[in-house]
Amino acid sequence: MIKKLLFICLFFNTINSFSQDLVKEFNLKLERKRDYLQVVNETKKEVVLFLNDNEKVTSVKLDSTFTINDSLSHPRLEKSYTDILGYSQKDDNYLLFWGSKDRKRIISQFFNFTKKETGATTFELEFDKEKVFKELTINNVFYLITILKKSGNLKFYIFDNGVLNTRIVDLSNFEFKNKSAAPANLHTVLTEESWDFSVQTISNDSPPSLALSREQFKLYTYKKDEIIFTIDNNPHFTDILRINLNDFTANLKSIKKPVVTRGEYESVLFKSNSFLIDDKILQIKTNPDVLLFTISDLEGTIINKYKTLREEEISFKNTAVFQEVGSLSKKRVLEKPKQFIRKINNSRPSISCYSLNGLYYTVIGSSQDIVHSSPNGTGMGIGAGGFSSGVYFSISPGYTLENLISYKDKNVVYTTCLFDANFNHLEDTIKTSAFEKARAFLEENEEITTRTSIFSKDLYKDLILFKFNTSLYLGNYNKENKKYQIFSFSE
């Protein structure tokens, strides 16, 4: 029997998909202060939606047609646990992991639909000269990873079905490269420019935006038993660190970026970046006169390469060159080839790629923050990270939602290219992806856009975005009609 949720009066109406791809909607009455998180279980073909308010966390289990099967509630945790860091799932247990601000205290909050049980377990972590590196869920296991300040080793706190284990990944014999391409340990590399370094997660849930892939430290999670960490802090090499999640051994490889002889292409200053997909490394290197693009395997063997000079048309592109400032409505075509190379050199070069039906859709360009004027006349950048709901907790948007809204405050220049399995260029027309359809829908849907502001703390707090089966789904709460709607987008 389905329980009442939050102040929720909840029932589902089945709706046939029509032109707007509305697949389900349900009546839902929520408090003003609220937040959401979803967990997709592809094995059981179900989605669990977690709804949070000041009093409790309620989990709602939906089947593959988004019909409610069950629900459970558990009291909200104490105020010191401010963030949901991730989740894990095993058998009939769904677990949320809450963390204190310093991450030294973790609470595992579990929901078991079969036994109709909920509960919470507290873990005390004793950090010894270590700093949080990353928090993430891979293959339904939650990991909190720290870096040891002296040795540069990584420590994994592993939460598997509510049980905590730890493992050390020994990196003491590895030589990473700093921004001058000189040897250094990992901690030195990460903190070279800022003590508060950031590592960007890249997942295969949706095509990564240039706003995410522009970062110099990226962590790829597309394998179930391995994480891959890439470093692009200098124009000469990409460092690739691979960590096996079964035995926690590591492997480091440095892949040369496109080689340029001294004095070639006039300027000696180059910018660069890379992107990893299917054990291939895509690397770009550019200055005001040239764009170099190479594709290599993870041993450094070059699979293919391309070059474009400032005055040349880009021979391997399949679309025009676009500039997008904050939204799709402010998108324009750049007519002159030299505008592309000039603009990406005045910004942060970026490359992104995804695979569909054996083909590689590759986006090359750049992304930079838009600076907004505050009331006192100073510049103010708006980030696209986590958004607080104003309650006593915050859920950073899932990777797919973060990706969807990441261009909201960016000036982006890009062109899209299509390649076969060996990265030979193809001349085919590129169709609009499900992800881009969702982006367009989000901007054009007045019921969403008229109720949010780029300066609002409530920006997109009612949205969820997730991949399920072969489609992409967008959920949004309509405050006026007190309904939650789920839309689907397909390739």
C-alpha positions, 0 to 999 in steps of 0.5 A: 500500500502506498503511503502518503508522502511529505504533504503529498497527495500523489496519484498517477495518470497514464498519458500517451506520449505525444509531440511534447513527449510527456510520458507521465505526470502526477499530482504532487503538493510539496513545501516551498523548501524541497529538493530531489535526487533520483537513483536508476536501477537498470537491472530491475528496470526501476527508478527511485525518487528521493524527495526531501523537505525539512522533516523527512526524506521520502523515497518513491519507487517507480517501475519502467512505466513510471508507475508507483510501486512503493514508498518509504519515509525516514526522518531528516538527519540533524542539521550538521549533515548538510550535503548528500554526497552520493548513493549506493544500491545493492539487492533491495537496499538503497542508501544515501550518504550524507556528509558533514562539512569537513566530511569527517562524519558520514551517515548512511541512510538506507531504504529497504522496500522489501522489508519495509525498513529504513534506518541510518548508520554513522561513520566517523572518519579520522583524516590524517593529513589528507584532503578530499579528492572526490566523492562519487558512485561507481557500479552502485558503490559509493567512494569518498577519495582523499589525497595524502598531503605528504606522499600524494597517495590516494585513500579510498573510503569504500561504502558497499551496502552500508559497510565501510572499508579503506584502501590506499593506492600507492602513487609514491613511485609515479612522476606526474608532471607539473605545469612546467612539465617537470616531475612532481607528486600528485598532491603538488600537481593538484594544488599548484595553482590553488589549494581548493582544486576541483576535479570534474567528473565525466560520465557517459550518461550524456554528451559532456558539454565543453563547459565541463570538459574544459577543466584540466583535471577530469575523472572518467567513470565509464568503466565499472571496475576502473576510474581514469584520471587525466591531467592537462596542466601543461601544453606538452603532455596529458598524464593518465592515471588508471586505478583498478577498483578490484585490487586498487593498483594504479598505472600512470602514462604520459601521452605527448600532445601534438609536437611543435618544433621551436618557432613553428607557427610563430607563437611559442605559447600554446593552449591545450586540452584532452578528452578520453573515450573508449580508451582513446585520447583526443588531444587539441593544441592551439595558438593564434595561428593553428589548431592541432588535433590528434587521436591516440590509443592509451599507449601513445600510438597515433590513430589519426591527426588533423591540422587547421591554420588560421585562414583555412576552413576546418576540413573535418567539421560537419557543422558551422562554427557557432558562438553561444552566449548563455543560451540557445537563443543567443546563438550565432554563426561565425563566418570567418575561419580565423574567428574560431581559432582566435576565440578559442585562444582567448578562452579555455580550449575544450574538446568533447566526444560521445559515441553513437551507433559506432560513430564518434560525435566530436565537439571542438571549441572553448568555454569561458565564464560570463561575468555579470555586473552586480549592483555595486558595479563589480563583476560576479561570475555565476557558477554551474555547480551545486545549488542550495535549496535553502533547507538544511541540506543541499544536493549538487545536481547529478552529472547529467543535470549539471551537464544540461545547464552548464552553458547557462553562464558561459560564452561557448564557441564550437563546431561539431565533427563526425568520425568513424571508428578510426577517426576518419572524417565522415561527411554525413549530416549530424542530427540533433541528439536527445541531450540537445533536444532536452536543452532546447525544451528546457529553454523554450518551456515557459512553465520552467523558464518564467519561474527561474532566474539565473541569479535565483538560489532556486535555479532548476531545483525542481528538475531531475535529468536521467538516462533510463533504458535507451532514453533521456528523461527530464522531470520537473515540478509545476508549482502552479498546477501542483504536478510533477511531469516527466518528459522523454527525449530519444535520439 
